[in-house]
Amino acid sequence: MTARLSDIAAQAGVSEATVSRVLNGKAGVAAATRESVLAALDVLGYERPVRLRQRSAGLVGLITPELDNPIFPALAQVIGQALTRQGYTPVLATQTPGGSTEDELTDMLVERGVAGIIFVSGLHADTTADMTRYDQLRGKGVPYVLLNGFSPKVQAPFVSPDDRAAMRLAVTHLAALGHTRIGLAVGPKRFVPVLRKIEGFQQGMQERLGLGPEESEELIQHSLYTLEGGQAAAGALISRGCTAVVCASDMMALGAIRAARQQGLDVPRDVSVVGFDDSPLIAFTDPPLTTIRQPVQAMGQAAVRALLEEVGGTPAPHSEFVFMPELVVRGSTASAPAPARTPS
């Protein structure tokens, strides 16, 4: 036990005596210090003593799309940690193709008596979806918060990145590098984040390159939010003469890099690529991906705060909390290639 005490003390940054007091449930230890020791136990893989196991304040559902896109597990982790710190137990429910729908997962969580639900990139982001499902959920007395997407028909707190600003950041960066044929690879048009990205892209193209919406329309390609979808969209944009492609997700951006290489082009020498999300491990791709970072930590924590305010009977504002994204410049963008010289 002595060795374990020293390991835990080193991990938590406290003395062995303090670790001993926490493990034995003694008083006189600050709450923050106690949490540090418990976190050290978890990190080192030690089981918490029975007396230190917290009684859950309740279950909170978290409904996400498929977890293939690494941004969704990253969001789930932030939200789960924030809920756990507040004494709640997160229940992750994932939609999969051919599996349970959002409505089925919602019903399952409600039947299990969850205190509230956080929806990530759900039907609230789909402009063609029936929004009365959320009114019915509120009628059952279940509070909820919605991430990534907005509908004025739903009275609830929303949390989103500023998709318009994100695209303006990307276009500004690429225009400064001398690119004039910049393409946008996005998902299906019925989704609110897609419509906002298109607006921001067209604003950026107008401000930086003087292209009107009609002119920039041909530089927008819709596809799926997958590596293969990005590959197909970027292939079409490169064939239209684009020297840079902005993608609506990092997975699409990896597909764009593949599309360029299939055409014998180098990234970033011949084609620059910008992603969106700054997913875990994306800094270690070849080349390291320039991307727009979603403020995952801030968004996840804001969603939990808003939900727990609703659960506690102090409704959060039924409006949208919008978070500013950040351009992260790495190795997939460079100066526009020099135009090929025509023989005189």
Secondary structure, DSSP 8 states (H G I E B T S, - for coil): -HHHHHHHHHHHTS-HHHHHHHHTT-S---HHHHHHHHHHHHHHT----GGG----SEEEEEEES-S-STHHHHHHHHHHHHHHHTTEEEEEEE--TTS--HHHHHHHHHHTT-SEEEEES-GGGBTTS-THHHHHHHHTT--EEEES---TTS-S-EEEE-HHHHHHHHHHHHHHTT---EEEEE--TTBHHHHHHHHHHHHHHHHHH---HHHHHTTEEE--SSHHHHHHHHHHHHHTT-SEEEESSHHHHHHHHHHHHHTT--TTTT-EEEEEE--TTGGGSSS--EEEE--HHHHHHHHHHHHHHHHTT----SSEEEE--EEE--SS------------
